[in-house]
């Protein structure tokens, strides 16, 4: 096979380089933007419960969370600053506490799963609203939606909210009411503003296995 003359080879290289630099760029469509957004992490990704970031005392006690239970037909949510994350019965678990007087209580009782949702500081007012307003007061529209949250549903049918940055889905393992006679200190029951005066109900605690965990 004969070799090309050097001047012809040079011409071919110049033509090839010119054509490459002048090819039109691919058009950016809404579809490609969606893919880019996904790659930038603006959707949820599954994580192992051991990867949950931060100190759980700060995460729950300072940042607060929404406890939610129910399905697409009916659900409710409430703000909480009590809870625990850890290990029990060789499973990752989350525990939350709900008074029987709360509207969310019935949903926790009737459903096998519940979610804990955590939000950035910009949603503090939303959490305040969901903690001070009862779902019983919103017969036409769920209070979470009134507060500006967008309900989504897991494969198990459990409600969570699109605006959260962390979602923990739990399956109930154990639940019981606190019993006043089993408190080992009187400080909680006898302090000036007791959490459990005689006329009020005590909390029920729910221990749930963490079956799914997502981060934005």
Sine and cosine of phi, psi and omega as CSV:
sin_phi,cos_phi,sin_psi,cos_psi,sin_omega,cos_omega
0.00,0.00,0.78,-0.62,-0.03,-1.00
-0.97,0.24,0.61,-0.80,0.05,-1.00
-0.99,0.17,0.55,-0.83,0.06,-1.00
-0.94,0.33,0.58,-0.82,0.10,-0.99
-0.87,0.49,0.52,-0.86,-0.07,-1.00
-0.86,0.52,-0.61,0.79,-0.04,-1.00
-0.93,0.37,-0.57,0.82,0.06,-1.00
-0.93,0.37,-0.64,0.77,0.01,-1.00
-0.89,0.46,-0.63,0.78,0.02,-1.00
-0.91,0.42,-0.65,0.76,0.02,-1.00
-0.88,0.47,-0.70,0.71,0.00,-1.00
-0.88,0.48,-0.66,0.75,0.00,-1.00
-0.89,0.45,-0.69,0.72,0.00,-1.00
-0.88,0.47,-0.72,0.70,-0.01,-1.00
-0.88,0.47,-0.69,0.72,-0.03,-1.00
-0.90,0.44,-0.70,0.71,-0.01,-1.00
-0.89,0.45,-0.68,0.74,-0.01,-1.00
-0.89,0.46,-0.68,0.73,-0.03,-1.00
-0.92,0.40,-0.58,0.81,-0.01,-1.00
-0.92,0.40,-0.66,0.75,-0.07,-1.00
-0.97,0.23,-0.24,0.97,-0.04,-1.00
-0.95,-0.31,0.10,1.00,0.09,-1.00
-0.92,0.39,0.69,-0.72,0.01,-1.00
-0.90,0.43,0.61,-0.79,0.04,-1.00
-0.95,0.32,0.52,-0.86,0.02,-1.00
-0.89,0.46,0.65,-0.76,-0.02,-1.00
-0.92,0.38,0.70,-0.71,0.05,-1.00
-1.00,0.08,0.93,-0.37,0.00,-1.00
-0.97,-0.24,0.15,-0.99,0.03,-1.00
-0.88,0.47,-0.51,0.86,0.00,-1.00
-0.92,0.38,-0.70,0.72,0.00,-1.00
-0.93,0.36,-0.53,0.85,0.07,-1.00
-0.89,0.46,-0.66,0.75,0.02,-1.00
-0.87,0.50,-0.68,0.74,0.02,-1.00
-0.89,0.46,-0.68,0.73,0.01,-1.00
-0.88,0.47,-0.67,0.74,0.03,-1.00
-0.87,0.49,-0.67,0.75,0.02,-1.00
-0.89,0.47,-0.68,0.73,0.00,-1.00
-0.92,0.39,-0.45,0.89,0.04,-1.00
-0.99,0.17,0.01,1.00,0.09,-1.00
1.00,0.08,0.37,0.93,-0.02,-1.00
-1.00,0.05,0.20,0.98,0.16,-0.99
-0.85,-0.53,0.11,-0.99,-0.03,-1.00
-0.98,0.19,0.55,-0.84,0.13,-0.99
-0.78,-0.63,0.60,-0.80,-0.01,-1.00
-0.96,0.29,0.66,-0.75,0.09,-1.00
-0.76,-0.65,0.32,-0.95,0.12,-0.99
-0.96,0.27,0.62,-0.78,0.03,-1.00
-0.80,0.61,-0.50,0.86,0.02,-1.00
-0.92,0.38,-0.24,0.97,0.00,-1.00
-1.00,-0.08,0.04,1.00,0.02,-1.00
-0.85,0.53,0.83,-0.56,-0.13,-0.99
-0.99,0.15,0.38,-0.93,0.16,-0.99
1.00,0.06,0.13,-0.99,0.06,-1.00
-0.99,0.13,0.82,-0.57,-0.06,-1.00
-0.88,0.47,-0.48,0.88,0.04,-1.00
-0.92,0.39,-0.67,0.74,0.06,-1.00
-0.95,0.33,-0.67,0.74,-0.04,-1.00
-0.84,0.55,-0.72,0.70,-0.06,-1.00
-1.00,-0.04,-0.76,0.65,-0.12,-0.99
-0.95,0.32,-0.57,0.82,-0.04,-1.00
-0.99,-0.17,-0.71,0.71,-0.04,-1.00
-0.98,0.17,-0.46,0.89,-0.06,-1.00
0.95,0.31,0.15,-0.99,-0.01,-1.00
-0.46,-0.89,0.26,-0.97,0.14,-0.99
-0.97,-0.26,0.82,-0.57,0.15,-0.99
-1.00,-0.04,0.83,-0.55,-0.08,-1.00
-0.72,-0.69,0.61,-0.80,0.07,-1.00
-0.53,-0.85,0.49,-0.87,0.00,-1.00
0.76,-0.65,-0.15,-0.99,-0.07,-1.00
-0.70,-0.72,-0.18,-0.98,-0.08,-1.00
-0.90,0.43,-0.47,0.88,0.00,-1.00
-0.96,0.26,-0.65,0.76,-0.04,-1.00
-0.33,-0.94,0.70,-0.71,0.02,-1.00
-0.44,-0.90,0.20,-0.98,0.11,-0.99
-0.51,-0.86,0.32,-0.95,-0.02,-1.00
-0.62,-0.78,0.42,-0.91,0.06,-1.00
-0.53,-0.85,0.49,-0.87,0.04,-1.00
-0.99,0.13,0.63,-0.78,0.01,-1.00
-0.61,-0.79,0.56,-0.83,0.09,-1.00
-0.85,-0.53,0.20,0.98,0.11,-0.99
-0.93,-0.37,0.62,-0.78,0.07,-1.00
0.29,-0.96,0.20,-0.98,0.04,-1.00
-0.64,-0.77,0.45,-0.89,0.13,-0.99
-0.79,-0.61,0.68,-0.73,0.01,-1.00
0.05,-1.00,-0.51,-0.86,-0.04,-1.00
-0.79,-0.62,0.68,-0.73,0.03,-1.00
-0.45,-0.89,0.67,-0.74,-0.02,-1.00
0.82,0.58,0.60,0.80,-0.01,-1.00
0.86,0.52,0.54,0.84,0.04,-1.00
-0.71,-0.70,0.52,-0.86,0.14,-0.99
-0.96,0.29,0.75,-0.67,-0.08,-1.00
-0.72,-0.69,0.37,-0.93,0.16,-0.99
-0.75,-0.67,0.69,-0.73,0.00,-1.00
-0.89,-0.46,0.69,-0.73,0.08,-1.00
-0.72,-0.69,0.21,-0.98,-0.15,-0.99
-0.72,-0.69,0.76,-0.65,-0.07,-1.00
-0.67,-0.74,0.76,-0.65,0.10,-1.00
-0.96,0.27,0.59,-0.81,0.06,-1.00
-0.88,0.48,-0.34,0.94,0.01,-1.00
-0.98,0.22,-0.25,0.97,-0.02,-1.00
-0.98,0.21,0.56,-0.83,-0.01,-1.00
-0.90,0.44,-0.52,0.86,0.00,-1.00
-0.92,0.39,-0.41,0.91,-0.07,-1.00
-0.82,0.57,-0.72,0.69,-0.01,-1.00
-0.87,0.50,-0.59,0.81,0.01,-1.00
-0.95,0.32,-0.59,0.81,0.06,-1.00
-0.91,0.42,-0.60,0.80,-0.02,-1.00
-0.95,0.32,-0.61,0.79,-0.15,-0.99
-1.00,0.06,-0.29,0.96,-0.10,-0.99
-0.91,-0.42,0.53,-0.85,-0.04,-1.00
-0.98,0.20,-0.44,0.90,-0.07,-1.00
-0.87,-0.49,0.40,-0.92,0.15,-0.99
-0.55,-0.83,0.29,-0.96,0.03,-1.00
-0.82,-0.57,0.46,-0.89,0.16,-0.99
-0.89,-0.46,0.85,-0.52,-0.06,-1.00
-0.90,-0.44,0.69,-0.72,-0.03,-1.00
-0.87,-0.49,0.59,-0.81,-0.15,-0.99
-0.76,-0.65,0.39,-0.92,0.13,-0.99
-0.92,0.38,0.28,-0.96,-0.08,-1.00
-0.86,0.51,-0.46,0.89,-0.02,-1.00
-0.89,0.46,-0.25,0.97,0.01,-1.00
-0.99,-0.16,0.29,0.96,-0.03,-1.00
-0.86,0.51,-0.68,0.73,0.00,-1.00
-0.91,0.42,-0.58,0.81,0.07,-1.00
-0.89,0.46,-0.69,0.72,0.03,-1.00
-0.91,0.42,-0.63,0.78,0.08,-1.00
-0.86,0.52,-0.71,0.70,-0.02,-1.00
-0.89,0.45,-0.71,0.70,-0.03,-1.00
-0.94,0.34,-0.28,0.96,0.03,-1.00
-1.00,-0.03,-0.33,0.94,-0.07,-1.00
-0.92,-0.38,-0.12,0.99,-0.01,-1.00
-0.91,-0.42,0.73,-0.69,0.00,-1.00
-1.00,0.03,0.60,-0.80,0.09,-1.00
-0.90,0.44,-0.32,0.95,0.04,-1.00
-0.92,0.38,-0.36,0.93,-0.03,-1.00
-0.99,0.10,-0.05,1.00,-0.03,-1.00
-0.82,-0.58,1.00,0.03,-0.02,-1.00
-1.00,0.10,-0.46,0.89,-0.07,-1.00
-1.00,0.00,-0.48,0.88,-0.03,-1.00
-0.52,-0.85,0.64,-0.77,-0.03,-1.00
-0.88,0.47,0.62,-0.78,-0.07,-1.00
-0.89,0.46,-0.51,0.86,0.03,-1.00
-0.90,0.44,-0.64,0.77,0.02,-1.00
-0.95,0.32,-0.57,0.82,0.09,-1.00
-0.88,0.47,-0.60,0.80,0.01,-1.00
-0.97,0.25,-0.14,0.99,0.05,-1.00
0.98,-0.19,0.22,0.98,0.01,-1.00
-1.00,-0.02,0.47,-0.88,-0.03,-1.00
-0.94,-0.34,0.93,-0.38,-0.01,-1.00
-0.95,0.30,0.67,-0.74,0.14,-0.99
-0.79,-0.62,0.18,-0.98,-0.07,-1.00
-0.67,-0.74,0.69,-0.72,-0.02,-1.00
-0.97,0.23,0.08,-1.00,0.06,-1.00
-0.90,0.44,-0.40,0.92,0.07,-1.00
-0.99,0.12,-0.03,1.00,0.02,-1.00
1.00,0.05,0.16,0.99,-0.06,-1.00
-1.00,0.07,0.64,-0.77,-0.03,-1.00
-0.98,0.21,0.61,-0.79,0.21,-0.98
-0.55,-0.83,-0.05,-1.00,-0.11,-0.99
-0.80,-0.60,0.71,-0.71,-0.09,-1.00
-0.86,0.51,-0.51,0.86,-0.10,-1.00
-0.98,0.20,-0.20,0.98,-0.01,-1.00
-0.92,0.38,0.45,-0.89,0.11,-0.99
-0.98,-0.17,-0.27,0.96,0.03,-1.00
-0.61,-0.79,0.77,-0.64,0.01,-1.00
-0.80,-0.60,0.80,-0.60,0.04,-1.00
-0.89,-0.46,0.86,-0.50,0.03,-1.00
-0.98,-0.22,0.77,-0.64,-0.08,-1.00
-0.84,-0.54,0.53,-0.85,0.13,-0.99
-0.94,-0.34,0.82,-0.58,-0.09,-1.00
-0.87,0.49,0.72,-0.69,0.06,-1.00
-0.91,-0.41,-0.58,0.82,-0.09,-1.00
-0.38,-0.93,0.58,-0.82,0.03,-1.00
-0.48,-0.88,0.59,-0.81,0.02,-1.00
-0.27,-0.96,0.37,-0.93,0.09,-1.00
-0.99,0.11,0.57,-0.82,0.18,-0.98
-0.90,0.44,0.58,-0.82,0.04,-1.00
-0.88,-0.48,0.84,-0.54,-0.11,-0.99
-0.86,0.52,-0.56,0.83,-0.05,-1.00
-0.94,0.35,-0.23,0.97,-0.03,-1.00
-0.99,-0.12,-0.02,1.00,0.09,-1.00
-0.92,0.39,0.72,-0.70,-0.06,-1.00
-1.00,-0.09,0.03,1.00,0.10,-1.00
-0.66,-0.75,0.54,-0.84,0.01,-1.00
-1.00,0.05,-0.15,0.99,-0.09,-1.00
-0.84,0.54,-0.66,0.75,-0.07,-1.00
-0.94,0.35,-0.61,0.79,-0.10,-0.99
-1.00,0.03,-0.42,0.91,-0.13,-0.99
-0.95,-0.32,-0.05,1.00,0.00,-1.00
-0.91,0.42,0.30,-0.95,-0.20,-0.98
-0.81,0.59,-0.71,0.70,0.03,-1.00
-0.95,-0.32,0.96,0.28,-0.09,-1.00
-0.87,0.50,0.63,-0.78,0.07,-1.00
-0.94,0.34,-0.40,0.92,-0.10,-1.00
-0.77,-0.64,0.92,0.39,0.13,-0.99
-0.90,0.43,0.31,-0.95,-0.12,-0.99
-0.82,0.57,-0.55,0.83,-0.10,-0.99
-0.99,0.10,-0.08,1.00,-0.03,-1.00
-0.94,-0.35,0.39,-0.92,0.00,-1.00
-1.00,0.10,0.39,-0.92,0.06,-1.00
-1.00,0.00,0.28,-0.96,0.00,-1.00
-0.96,0.29,0.41,-0.91,0.22,-0.98
-0.95,-0.32,0.70,-0.71,0.01,-1.00
-0.97,-0.25,0.59,-0.81,-0.01,-1.00
-0.84,-0.54,0.86,-0.51,0.10,-1.00
-0.98,-0.17,0.86,-0.51,-0.04,-1.00
-0.82,-0.57,0.66,-0.75,0.12,-0.99
-0.95,0.30,0.73,-0.68,0.06,-1.00
-0.97,0.25,0.96,-0.28,-0.05,-1.00
-0.99,-0.13,-0.36,0.93,0.05,-1.00
-0.52,-0.86,0.53,-0.85,0.02,-1.00
-0.55,-0.84,0.79,-0.62,-0.02,-1.00
-0.77,-0.64,0.56,-0.83,0.12,-0.99
-0.81,-0.58,0.52,-0.85,0.06,-1.00
-0.96,0.26,0.00,0.00,0.00,0.00
